[in-house]
């Protein structure tokens, strides 16, 4: 089951697990020494799935003007290799389609994942750049409402 929650709706255990997973992955595993927890955590939508009471996959959705951003995309190392990343992105895009159909969608992808994100109709909109010593590329897609208008 996938859950979508604002910060104030998260349980203490969920907050702990989410922040620990993010720090363990982005700061320790990827050796990116930056403050992962930020003020956006207070206003974004956190979405995730659990297996055996553990966060198995997580991302956050940030509404920023006319754009909705996916970020902090992560699959718990204990649950990798099962296709959860694909489901995680699709669930986020489905949520955006249902709740923010008129907004552009963007994300900052690690460059080696460009083809993965392209499979969701996200297109590169920048050159490769370095963020925390890791090559990244900005990717985006038009609002879902435009797809509906073109079909109709």
trRosetta pair geometry for C-beta under 8 A, 3 or more apart (Angstrom, degrees):
i j d omega theta_ij theta_ji phi_ij phi_ji
1 49 6.6 159 78 -133 38 89
1 50 7.7 -13 62 40 82 82
2 47 6.3 20 177 -178 101 103
2 48 7.3 172 -149 90 66 24
2 49 5.1 -50 -95 -75 63 95
2 91 5.1 -155 -129 -155 163 147
3 47 6.5 -178 90 -144 49 61
3 48 5.9 -18 57 62 92 71
3 49 7.2 146 11 -92 77 44
3 50 7.7 14 4 -8 122 99
4 45 5.6 1 -173 177 93 115
4 46 7.5 159 -154 80 44 45
4 47 4.6 -11 -101 -98 71 101
4 61 8.0 -5 -145 19 106 130
4 95 6.0 153 -99 -123 147 142
5 9 4.1 -136 -161 87 104 114
5 10 5.2 133 118 -66 138 72
5 14 7.5 32 60 134 153 158
5 45 7.1 142 69 -160 25 67
5 46 5.4 -27 68 63 81 93
5 47 7.5 148 17 -86 63 51
6 9 5.1 86 56 8 73 106
6 10 7.8 -126 97 -20 39 84
6 43 7.8 -26 -149 -153 97 27
6 44 7.9 166 -131 90 61 34
6 45 6.4 -48 -81 -105 58 61
6 46 7.5 120 -127 15 11 86
7 10 5.9 -47 -160 11 37 115
7 15 7.8 61 -158 -100 77 110
7 41 5.9 95 -94 146 127 71
7 42 5.1 -62 8 -135 164 38
7 43 7.4 -20 -5 -37 121 21
7 44 7.5 77 -44 53 97 64
7 46 6.9 94 -80 -12 56 120
10 14 4.4 -131 -168 89 93 123
10 15 5.0 113 125 -57 129 84
10 18 7.3 -55 -152 2 147 141
10 46 6.2 15 -71 56 126 146
11 14 4.6 98 51 5 78 102
11 15 7.1 -142 92 -4 42 84
12 15 5.8 -54 -150 36 32 111
12 16 6.3 31 153 -18 65 107
13 16 5.7 -55 -147 38 31 112
13 17 6.2 28 157 -17 66 108
14 17 5.8 -56 -143 40 29 108
14 18 6.0 29 159 -19 66 109
14 46 7.8 129 151 116 118 143
14 48 7.6 166 -156 54 107 145
14 55 7.2 107 -142 -68 68 116
15 18 6.0 -57 -144 38 26 109
15 19 6.2 15 163 -9 64 112
16 19 6.3 -65 -146 43 24 102
16 20 5.9 20 160 -17 64 114
17 20 5.8 -58 -140 40 26 109
17 21 6.1 27 160 -20 64 109
17 54 6.9 -176 -147 -152 138 56
17 55 4.5 147 139 -6 123 119
18 21 6.0 -58 -148 36 25 109
18 22 6.4 21 156 -16 62 109
18 46 6.4 -17 -125 -162 159 139
18 48 6.9 -121 -94 -54 105 154
18 55 6.0 137 -77 -80 61 170
18 58 5.7 163 -127 -147 88 159
19 22 5.7 -55 -146 39 31 111
19 23 6.2 26 158 -14 67 108
19 36 7.5 142 -151 100 73 117
19 37 5.8 11 -130 -79 112 120
20 23 6.0 -57 -144 41 29 106
20 24 5.9 29 158 -19 66 111
21 24 5.8 -55 -140 39 26 111
21 25 6.1 12 163 -8 62 114
21 55 5.7 -99 -30 84 153 129
21 58 6.3 111 93 22 145 141
21 74 6.1 146 141 122 110 143
21 76 5.8 -68 -133 -96 126 86
22 25 6.2 -66 -144 44 24 101
22 26 5.6 -12 177 13 67 118
22 27 7.8 59 132 -5 66 96
22 36 5.0 165 138 158 115 143
22 37 7.5 124 91 -64 140 73
22 58 7.6 -87 -61 93 91 138
22 72 5.9 -21 -117 -159 121 116
22 74 6.4 -160 -96 -11 64 163
23 26 6.8 -61 -115 53 20 86
23 27 4.7 -21 -160 27 62 127
23 28 6.6 56 145 -11 68 100
23 36 5.6 -161 -83 35 67 148
23 37 7.9 -21 -63 -31 103 96
24 27 7.4 6 -40 52 8 87
24 28 5.2 -36 -150 39 40 127
24 29 6.4 46 146 -20 61 103
25 28 7.3 23 -18 52 9 83
25 29 4.9 -29 -143 33 40 129
25 30 6.5 31 155 -8 59 104
25 74 5.4 142 66 -139 168 129
25 77 7.5 177 -92 -38 99 97
26 29 7.4 17 -28 51 13 91
26 30 5.5 -32 -146 40 35 125
26 32 5.4 -55 166 56 75 120
26 34 7.9 -64 141 54 113 96
26 36 5.4 126 79 -102 135 130
26 72 7.6 -64 -46 -132 145 78
26 74 7.6 -84 -42 -85 97 132
27 30 7.4 38 -8 56 7 83
27 31 7.7 29 168 -120 36 17
27 32 5.9 -93 -106 71 40 69
27 33 6.2 72 -151 -103 86 45
27 34 7.2 -143 -100 43 89 58
27 36 5.9 -99 -44 -32 110 126
28 31 7.3 1 179 -74 20 50
29 77 7.7 173 -91 -60 153 129
30 132 7.7 61 128 122 114 126
30 134 6.6 -12 178 -64 120 143
31 133 7.8 -42 102 70 95 134
32 132 3.8 40 -144 162 111 139
32 133 6.9 -164 -104 42 81 94
32 134 6.6 -48 -79 -12 123 120
33 132 7.7 169 38 -149 45 107
34 132 5.5 -89 -19 -97 131 126
35 38 6.3 107 118 -74 101 84
36 72 7.7 101 -172 -114 99 115
37 41 5.9 -28 -158 -15 73 152
38 41 6.0 135 65 -9 51 94
39 42 5.7 -41 -171 20 56 115
39 43 7.4 20 146 4 74 105
40 43 6.2 -77 -153 50 44 92
40 44 5.2 40 159 -32 85 117
40 60 7.3 116 130 131 109 146
40 62 5.5 -23 -167 -108 124 128
40 71 7.9 14 122 67 149 148
41 44 6.3 -50 -118 30 25 108
41 46 7.6 32 -152 -66 74 115
41 60 7.3 -85 -109 -117 62 160
43 62 7.6 65 96 -134 93 81
44 60 4.5 47 133 174 143 115
44 61 6.0 160 -175 73 95 45
44 62 4.6 -49 -107 -87 111 71
44 63 7.8 160 -121 8 63 68
44 71 7.9 -78 -139 51 159 111
45 60 6.6 153 77 -162 48 66
45 61 4.2 -12 58 56 104 104
45 62 8.0 -160 24 -67 72 33
45 63 7.9 58 -7 -20 104 96
45 95 7.3 -158 117 151 149 145
46 58 7.1 -16 -173 -161 90 101
46 60 5.3 -30 -101 -104 59 88
47 58 7.3 159 88 -149 46 54
47 59 6.0 -13 63 64 89 76
47 60 7.3 151 18 -104 71 35
47 61 6.6 35 -3 -11 115 107
47 91 6.5 -162 144 123 138 116
47 92 6.3 168 63 -90 142 80
47 95 6.6 -144 -71 -30 161 163
48 55 5.2 -35 -179 -144 141 100
48 56 7.6 141 178 48 89 61
48 57 6.3 175 -147 89 67 53
48 58 4.2 -7 -99 -101 108 77
48 59 7.6 163 -76 21 67 50
49 55 7.8 114 77 -155 38 56
49 56 5.3 -40 93 54 87 108
49 57 5.4 19 40 48 95 93
49 84 7.5 -137 55 -150 128 112
49 87 7.8 -13 -2 117 149 124
49 88 7.7 -125 8 -91 109 83
49 91 8.0 142 -40 -11 112 173
50 53 6.0 4 171 -130 129 17
50 54 6.1 150 -156 69 82 32
50 55 5.8 -50 -98 -92 78 38
50 56 6.1 141 -135 -4 22 92
51 54 6.0 -28 68 59 65 87
51 56 4.5 57 5 -58 102 133
51 79 6.3 133 30 -98 137 134
54 76 6.6 121 143 -158 110 176
54 78 6.9 -9 125 69 152 144
54 79 7.9 175 103 -36 116 123
55 58 5.4 11 173 -50 124 119
55 76 6.1 144 101 -54 71 128
56 75 7.0 -10 154 -155 65 74
56 76 5.3 -99 -144 25 34 121
56 78 7.6 -96 -123 81 72 94
56 79 4.2 50 -156 -19 93 175
56 84 6.1 -122 140 -138 105 156
57 74 7.0 177 -152 97 55 53
57 75 4.8 -17 -105 -109 89 72
57 76 6.8 -109 -65 2 44 81
57 79 6.7 -109 -47 98 82 137
57 84 4.4 -162 -59 160 138 120
57 85 7.1 -164 -132 -81 130 43
57 87 7.2 113 67 81 168 99
57 88 4.4 -125 159 -80 133 124
58 72 6.9 -40 120 126 97 100
58 73 7.9 177 95 -144 54 30
58 74 5.3 -8 62 63 88 96
58 76 7.9 72 -1 -43 98 85
58 88 7.6 -18 32 -140 12 130
59 70 5.7 -2 167 -168 134 93
59 71 6.8 145 -170 74 86 32
59 72 5.9 153 -142 83 52 71
59 73 4.5 6 -102 -100 113 62
59 74 7.0 159 -75 20 65 65
59 88 5.8 121 -14 170 119 110
59 89 7.6 81 -26 -86 162 52
59 92 5.5 -38 82 -73 140 139
60 70 7.6 146 78 -158 45 47
60 71 5.4 -30 65 70 91 84
60 72 5.0 35 13 45 103 119
61 68 6.1 -5 -172 -179 97 104
61 69 7.3 152 -158 77 47 48
61 70 6.2 -22 -101 -100 67 60
61 71 8.0 156 -89 24 23 76
61 92 6.1 173 -74 -152 109 98
61 95 6.5 -115 -55 101 161 132
61 96 6.7 -166 -141 -71 134 94
62 68 7.1 158 80 -161 47 53
62 69 4.4 -15 60 59 101 101
62 71 6.2 11 -3 13 116 123
63 67 8.0 160 -157 92 44 46
63 68 5.5 -22 -103 -107 63 80
63 100 6.6 -164 -109 -95 110 148
63 103 7.2 -70 -137 -133 87 172
64 67 5.2 -22 73 73 90 91
64 68 7.4 152 25 -99 71 28
64 69 5.9 16 11 -6 121 113
66 103 5.7 -176 179 -133 49 78
66 104 6.0 50 131 13 87 99
67 103 6.0 151 -116 177 15 101
67 104 4.7 -34 -107 73 76 98
67 105 7.3 152 -160 -93 73 15
67 106 5.4 -6 -171 10 124 116
67 140 8.0 -57 -137 -130 116 117
68 96 5.1 165 102 -130 154 118
68 100 4.9 113 -52 103 144 157
68 103 4.7 91 -18 112 98 134
68 104 7.2 177 23 85 68 45
68 105 5.5 -25 69 -106 91 67
68 106 7.6 153 78 25 43 68
69 105 7.7 146 -93 -163 31 52
69 106 5.2 -31 -105 75 79 84
69 107 6.1 133 -163 -88 72 57
70 73 6.3 37 149 -60 105 111
70 89 7.2 57 -175 -130 164 75
70 92 5.2 77 -112 152 122 150
70 93 7.9 -35 -62 -63 140 70
70 105 7.2 26 -14 -174 100 97
70 106 7.7 -165 22 93 73 37
70 107 4.4 -29 63 -84 91 121
71 107 6.5 -179 -73 -134 60 87
71 108 7.2 28 -109 35 93 91
73 85 7.3 73 163 -146 111 89
73 88 6.5 130 -154 126 93 132
73 89 7.0 21 -136 -78 136 86
73 107 7.5 30 -24 -160 128 141
75 79 5.9 -120 175 87 94 94
75 80 5.1 118 113 -90 121 76
75 84 4.8 128 -125 88 125 118
75 85 5.2 -80 -36 -66 132 83
75 88 6.7 -141 -74 -22 92 149
76 79 4.7 57 69 22 95 104
76 80 7.4 -142 89 -37 45 78
77 80 5.6 -30 -144 -8 38 119
79 82 6.0 -61 174 21 73 130
79 84 5.7 32 135 -11 110 158
80 84 7.3 -103 -109 38 38 115
80 85 8.0 28 -131 -34 76 106
83 86 5.2 -40 -173 34 78 116
83 87 6.3 76 132 -18 83 101
84 87 5.5 -58 -148 43 40 111
84 88 5.8 49 152 -29 72 105
85 88 5.5 -50 -145 32 30 117
85 89 6.6 26 158 -14 63 103
85 116 7.4 -21 129 -176 128 139
86 89 6.2 -56 -151 37 29 105
86 90 6.3 24 154 -15 64 111
86 116 7.9 -120 -86 -165 79 100
87 90 5.7 -59 -144 42 31 110
87 91 6.1 34 157 -22 68 107
88 91 6.0 -56 -147 34 25 110
88 92 6.6 23 154 -16 60 107
89 92 5.7 -57 -152 37 33 112
89 93 6.3 28 154 -15 68 107
89 117 7.4 -152 -140 -112 153 69
89 120 5.6 -106 142 -67 128 156
90 93 5.7 -56 -145 40 32 109
90 94 6.1 37 154 -22 66 105
90 120 7.1 -149 -81 -114 66 118
91 94 5.6 -51 -144 35 30 114
91 95 6.5 34 154 -21 62 103
92 95 5.7 -53 -151 33 31 112
92 96 6.5 30 152 -16 64 105
93 96 5.6 -52 -147 38 35 112
93 97 6.2 40 152 -23 66 104
93 105 7.1 38 -119 -144 84 162
93 120 6.1 -162 -51 -173 156 125
94 97 5.6 -51 -146 34 31 114
94 98 6.3 24 156 -13 64 109
95 98 6.0 -62 -148 41 28 106
95 99 5.9 -11 166 12 67 119
96 99 6.4 -75 -130 54 23 88
96 100 5.0 -50 -160 56 67 103
96 101 7.8 129 143 -79 64 42
96 103 7.2 -104 -170 70 102 107
96 105 5.9 77 153 -97 161 119
96 144 7.2 145 117 -17 88 125
97 100 7.9 -28 -51 61 9 61
97 101 5.8 42 -165 -96 47 83
97 144 4.3 98 -125 -63 82 170
98 101 7.4 48 -79 -53 4 96
100 103 4.3 -28 163 24 109 123
100 143 7.9 -111 136 -136 76 100
101 143 6.1 86 156 173 50 101
101 144 4.5 -82 -144 71 79 105
101 145 4.3 103 139 -53 98 89
101 148 7.3 12 178 -1 133 134
102 143 5.2 9 -163 -164 23 154
102 145 4.8 10 -88 -1 60 147
103 143 5.6 131 60 -105 20 108
104 140 6.1 1 171 -170 109 116
104 141 7.3 170 -163 83 69 44
104 142 6.4 -54 -116 -135 78 35
104 143 5.8 -71 -72 -53 43 79
105 122 7.1 -95 106 -102 110 99
105 140 6.3 153 86 -156 57 63
105 141 4.9 -5 60 54 108 88
105 142 8.0 4 23 69 86 11
105 143 7.4 134 -18 -95 84 45
106 125 7.6 -62 -126 34 106 141
106 138 6.6 -8 -169 -173 110 95
106 139 6.8 158 -153 87 61 48
106 140 4.3 -18 -99 -99 82 91
107 117 6.9 -140 69 -137 128 143
107 122 6.9 -19 34 -151 106 154
107 138 7.6 169 89 -151 37 55
107 139 5.6 -13 62 61 82 94
107 140 7.7 168 19 -79 57 52
108 131 6.8 28 163 4 137 163
108 136 5.2 11 173 178 94 133
108 137 7.6 164 -158 79 57 28
108 138 5.7 -33 -104 -98 67 67
108 139 7.8 158 -101 19 20 75
109 113 5.0 -127 179 80 110 105
109 114 6.2 136 106 -84 138 54
109 116 7.9 180 -159 67 136 99
109 117 5.0 -101 -92 -16 154 153
109 122 7.8 126 -38 119 138 141
109 136 6.4 150 79 -158 39 75
109 137 5.5 -24 65 63 92 79
109 138 7.6 142 17 -114 78 15
109 139 5.2 22 -5 0 122 123
110 113 5.0 71 68 9 83 110
110 134 5.9 -46 -125 153 100 121
110 135 6.9 82 -167 84 66 65
110 136 5.9 -59 -106 -101 37 69
111 114 5.9 -6 -169 -37 50 108
111 128 4.9 30 -103 -126 140 114
111 135 3.9 -38 8 123 134 106
111 136 5.9 -145 -41 -108 81 11
111 137 4.9 93 -103 -17 75 103
112 135 7.4 95 -27 76 78 110
113 116 4.5 -49 -169 39 78 123
113 117 5.9 71 134 -18 91 100
114 117 6.2 -65 -151 43 28 102
114 118 6.1 34 152 -26 66 109
114 124 6.3 2 -147 -68 117 113
114 137 5.7 17 -90 53 109 145
114 139 7.2 167 -132 -72 70 130
115 118 5.3 -50 -142 34 33 118
115 119 6.8 45 155 -30 61 95
116 119 6.0 -52 -167 18 31 113
117 120 5.9 -58 -165 35 48 107
117 122 4.5 -52 157 66 96 131
117 139 5.1 90 129 102 142 173
118 121 7.6 49 -175 -82 43 12
118 122 6.2 -105 -92 69 34 71
118 123 6.9 63 -119 -98 83 46
118 124 7.8 -26 -80 -28 105 82
118 139 7.6 -119 -69 -141 63 137
120 141 7.6 -107 120 -35 83 148
121 141 5.2 72 120 -117 89 140
122 139 4.2 60 153 152 114 119
122 140 6.4 139 -155 58 83 7
122 141 5.0 -90 -101 -38 56 105
123 139 6.3 165 77 -155 24 80
123 140 6.5 -38 59 64 74 61
123 141 6.6 114 8 -85 82 68
124 137 5.3 -36 -129 162 104 128
124 138 7.2 99 -159 78 59 55
124 139 5.6 -47 -92 -98 42 78
125 138 5.0 -63 67 106 89 101
125 139 6.4 138 8 -122 88 23
125 140 4.8 9 -17 16 142 112
126 129 6.6 -44 142 -7 127 112
126 137 5.8 -179 72 -160 91 63
126 138 3.9 68 5 32 123 104
127 137 7.4 -102 139 -121 20 89
128 135 5.0 -1 -177 -169 116 107
128 136 7.0 148 -155 72 65 33
128 137 5.2 -46 -97 -74 63 95
129 135 7.4 143 75 -149 23 59
129 136 5.8 -33 69 65 73 86
129 137 7.5 131 19 -90 71 46
130 133 6.1 4 -176 -119 115 21
130 134 6.8 138 -151 60 70 28
130 135 6.0 -44 -93 -91 67 49
130 136 7.1 121 -126 15 18 86
131 134 6.1 -36 70 62 68 81
131 136 4.6 3 15 0 113 139
142 146 4.8 -47 140 48 124 147
142 147 7.5 147 91 -41 106 81
143 146 5.2 108 70 -5 80 97
143 147 7.9 -138 109 0 54 83
144 147 5.3 -46 -161 28 50 116
144 148 6.7 49 145 -19 72 101
145 148 5.5 -52 -153 35 39 114
145 149 6.4 41 149 -21 68 103
146 149 5.5 -51 -147 36 36 113
146 150 6.3 35 154 -19 66 105
147 150 5.9 -59 -151 37 29 110
147 151 6.4 27 153 -19 65 108
148 151 5.8 -56 -147 36 31 110
148 152 6.2 22 158 -15 66 111
149 152 6.0 -61 -143 39 28 106
